């Protein structure tokens, strides 16, 4: 479970420190980072706006999910090896927007590179996250202030499929 009161904010371990320069990625990793900035972070934490932006996007399509009174889940297919999802109102995890990168050869190394890349422009610190829930190998987090939100980049460790990295934004 990942909530502001526990989970992610308190699962941080060793601080890794920022990089001097952002790494250069091969596609589609660089595309996934760009899409994350545009759709997840580009709505200033308004996840309803993120859903609307993904819905009207020429990049993402094939929306599926659930629109309930208190819970909303929207999932979208995107360009090759990249998908997106938004969860709002779940009891077990804070509201968040995720870009999902599939078929990654080195999920943990890629997670670290993406987190460092996202932290570099603001010189934010990247924290190594201890394993929890679907992220059984841990990951990397950037803990923002109350106005910025948090970022978690981690390989999915559900045992079903390997090579999946989640880039999560928790406004």
Secondary structure, DSSP 8 states (H G I E B T S, - for coil): -B-TTSHHHH-EEEE----SS-----TTHHHHHHHIIIIIITTTT-HHHHHHHHHT-SS-EEEEEEE-SS-EEEEEE-STTEEEEEEES-SSB--EEEEEE-S-SSHHHHHHHHHHHHHHTTT---EEE--BTTBTT-EEEEE--TTT-EEEEEE--SSS-SS-EEEEEE-
